[in-house]
Amino acid sequence: MSEVVERLERIEKLLITLNAKIDNFLGYEEPSEEERKELQNMREEIKRGEFVKFEELFEE
């Protein structure tokens, strides 16, 4: 009986670890309404060509 309890405890620990890894992997939340608006504004600016290319940031 003690062996069964030990196995169950080990399984429980593994499940807790797995759950933590899943949480870390998903690790993001749904954006708020304000964040969605900001992202939409950024997309619109990019469509209008109002952006600086990454390479241009470091040109002299």
N, C-alpha and C positions, 0 to 999 in steps of 0.2 A: 504494500500500500504506500509506503514511504517513497518508493521509486516512482510511482504514479504522480504523487504530489510534486516531487522534484522535477519531473518532466513537464508537468503543467506550469510550474513556476518558470522553468526555462522558456517554454513557449510564450508565456505571458511577457517575459522580458524581451523576447525577440519581436513580438507584436508591438510592444511599446517603441522599440528601436525603429522598426519598420514604419510605424505611424509618424515618428519624428522625421524620418528621412523623406517621407511623402510630403509632409508639411513644408519642409525646407525646399523640396523640389518645386512644389507649386508656388511657394514663397511670394506670392503677389496677391494684391487685393484688387477688387473691381475699382476702376477709377471713379472718383466723385464726379458730380455734374460739372463742377468748376474745372476739373482736370480734363474732362471730355471736351469742354468748350475750348480750352487752351490748345488741346491737340488738334481740334478742328481748325482753329485759327492758324496754327503752324502749317497744316496741310494746304490751306488756302494761300498762304504766303509762298509756299514752295511752288504751287501751281502758277502763281503770278510771276515767279522768277525772283522773288525777294529773299535771296539767301546768298551766302558766301560758301564757295566750295571749300572743302577741308584743306586742299592743297594751297589755296589762296591765303589761308590764315598765316602760313609760315613764309610766304614770299617776302622778299625785301623790296 
